[in-house]
Amino acid sequence: MKQFFLLIAFAAIATFSVSAHNFSPLNQPLSGRLFEGMTRQLTYDRMISPYGIEVSFSKTTHIIFPSAIRYIDLGSSDIIAGKADGALNVLRIKAAVQGI
């Protein structure tokens, strides 16, 4: 009789753990999105398309932005860039290496 109750209890625990495992949102496979249900997909009308800029070794290219520049990340040692003196919204760009 003691073994029968032990078997019933063991079966109930196994059933509960399997059902809890199946319905837990943390154990469900993700659909590929990180914050499920909390973010919206970015549409093409909300994206800013990039512009291509040609720079040279002998001339400086100036880009004027509508607001002040806070940070510049060059991403390459082949170009030189910096804020123009006296203006917060003008960026100067020049090639650092000739003939690339």
Stockholm file with secondary structure:
# STOCKHOLM 1.0

chainA/1-100         MKQFFLLIAFAAIATFSVSAHNFSPLNQPLSGRLFEGMTRQLTYDRMISPYGIEVSFSKTTHIIFPSAIRYIDLGSSDIIAGKADGALNVLRIKAAVQGI
#=GR chainA/1-100 SS CHHHHHHHHHHHHHHHHHHHHHHCTTSSCCCSCSSTTTSCCCCGGGCCCCCCCCCCSSSCEEEECSSCCCCCCCCCTTEEEEECTTCSSEEEEEESSTTC
#=GC SS_cons         CHHHHHHHHHHHHHHHHHHHHHHCTTSSCCCSCSSTTTSCCCCGGGCCCCCCCCCCSSSCEEEECSSCCCCCCCCCTTEEEEECTTCSSEEEEEESSTTC
//
